[in-house]
Amino acid sequence: MPSLVFWFDPASTYSYPAAMRLDAAAAAAGVETVWRPFLLGPIFREQGMATSPFNLFPARGRYMWRDLKRLCDDLAIPFVVPDAATIAGFPRNSLLAARAAIVALREPWGHDFVRAVYRAEFADWRDIADPGVIGELIAGAGGNAAAVLAAAGADATKAELRANTERAAALGLFGAPSFTIGDELFWGNDRLEQALAHARRVAA
Amino acid sequence: MPSLVFWFDPASTYSYPAAMRLDAAAAAAGVETVWRPFLLGPIFREQGMATSPFNLFPARGRYMWRDLKRLCDDLAIPFVVPDAATIAGFPRNSLLAARAAIVALREPWGHDFVRAVYRAEFADWRDIADPGVIGELIAGAGGNAAAVLAAAGADATKAELRANTERAAALGLFGAPSFTIGDELFWGNDRLEQALAHARRVAA
């Protein structure tokens, strides 16, 4: 069966619409997906960027909020353009959410949890670095909050997230969402359809 | 009639597919277009970037060539991935081509000239900073090379290009191609369809 890897950082804005529409798009295309959390921070730092390019280049940041709002409206995905004070806290620290996602994605409710994280972050502007918020989202998706939070803090989970990030860098990833089929890289929510088509071609 | 402004820098890679498909897409959508050359260099410098982000962030640059190749292949637009020596000269100095475009766009063969510049640059890897190359492309599009090159060097043309670039910065442009309808900004070849739809909605 054709397959692709979906690379996402819970703090990444454009990963939100990608996560929301991936399951339906992949099912329609007959493509299997592997959801793989990683962290953009170390990848940005390796390129000499101390924070998100949306902060370093304010014109690009201002455009991103408008573009994402149009995109989410077109897809009927709830999204609220943040006020200036909220933008000042962008991007959120996504370490805990990424570790929790690694654990959650072993369970049948893993995708639901990831989608809930993005919705909480960009529609409700809750702080995904807060264990209380993450615990609530785990429970809402159908998991045991205490057990998943404990597993999220385990050394093996931390190592898995580090390995994901190193693999992402080795594959040439520089942003999220990204999609890979073998070594072939597709960057951005806009490239999901092209990535699905490529996955089908490769498997044919 | 619905209308949009197409902002392009002759050195911009993703402006190539946009320029190649714009006339047909706009005609199909019933939208009038105004083609407006500007320079990205001053806008990048204002954001603290001494050169193209594709050079400053090599992973993004490497991806861009692969992505553009896939994109042009899908659109059946000739494109040749440059070798390392050619990439070292990227981006081309686009000052002369932008000034010549300002003059050419007053003529019925203006769009043909702009498309010829991009094709020469990214399919044939010729140097668009060379007046001999630009003169040849003017003549090929149906213009008088000597007259257009002279007008391209006139103070009024230089001032018009500077004014375009200042207006682009004021509108929040940070890359090319961009499309504007009033103050509404759409960035990237990927947003052409959305920009055309917006132009129609605004005019309705």
HADDOCK unambig.tbl for C-alpha pairs under 7 A between the chains (distance, minus, plus):
assign (segid A and resid 47 and name CA) (segid B and resid 57 and name CA) 6.29 0.50 0.50
assign (segid A and resid 57 and name CA) (segid B and resid 47 and name CA) 6.26 0.50 0.50
assign (segid A and resid 59 and name CA) (segid B and resid 172 and name CA) 5.80 0.50 0.50
assign (segid A and resid 59 and name CA) (segid B and resid 174 and name CA) 6.30 0.50 0.50
assign (segid A and resid 60 and name CA) (segid B and resid 174 and name CA) 6.38 0.50 0.50
assign (segid A and resid 172 and name CA) (segid B and resid 59 and name CA) 5.80 0.50 0.50
assign (segid A and resid 174 and name CA) (segid B and resid 59 and name CA) 6.30 0.50 0.50
assign (segid A and resid 174 and name CA) (segid B and resid 60 and name CA) 6.37 0.50 0.50
